[in-house]
């Protein structure tokens, strides 16, 4: 909380602007200030795409909207920032779907292990009717989902051994996101999972509080996890979408034209995020090897074994979420694959 106060005191925009009621005095009405925060650092494709969003929004609104960007959990972790959006004390954040499931439980379905076969199918499902249906569910929570961005396929890193088959998870102290399905799935695989905010993860690995963690390749490289981790295993066990979230209170206070601008800009910058992320994934695998990490692929057979082990957990969550909703997602995936 201290850090947030300090940032608010020296963070550029005056208090009035931060309230959305400040005026630049150029006769063009009020200037609204958006504070956009993410957990990843400023070298990650997510941040570069956020800068793109800022550029588009500031340009198209002729300066009527000003965007301040914060990275590296400067405004808090995914969960705290999402809560700040609900309260109207922050305007934008872009968390993974996993923490969002704490607000709208149906979002858990996107974190079903081995749900999406590849990025292209994920794009089609998320950008299509089904994806929009989930975004609509955010409104009850005082949140507006403007677009899906990409965190990516998650891989395991740890300091004990390469993960080549399901049995290699046994006893591994693994940091997970703050999401019950993730906890239950890794528990089923025999690991010893601990939920933790992303901002605390590096230190936890450095100090050996956890043996490992799971995140997409760009995060593993760009956050310097290779400095404190020996093994990286291409499990691709979960595809993590990001959701571009805006405070509903703030969104509702925009003119219709501004609402269109921020939404279209989120889609456009999201395309850049996906493009940069996919380039980084290919490049950063090589970078991690060059840094001395032991990298291993996972066979389809080993992956299938993992699928079977987590299936009872998924059945349980499908029951909670509602079979119909889950089936809609499966059908959309099948349709996208057939295209
Ligand atoms: C960053 C997080 C992160 C996520 C996690 O705020 O917590 O592991 O994958 O990238 O959204």
Boltz pocket constraint, residues with backbone or C-beta under 6 A from the ligand:
constraints:
  - pocket:
      binder: B
      contacts: [[A, 38], [A, 39], [A, 40], [A, 77], [A, 78], [A, 94], [A, 95], [A, 96], [A, 151], [A, 177], [A, 196], [A, 197], [A, 198], [A, 214], [A, 215], [A, 216], [A, 219], [A, 240]]
      max_distance: 6.0
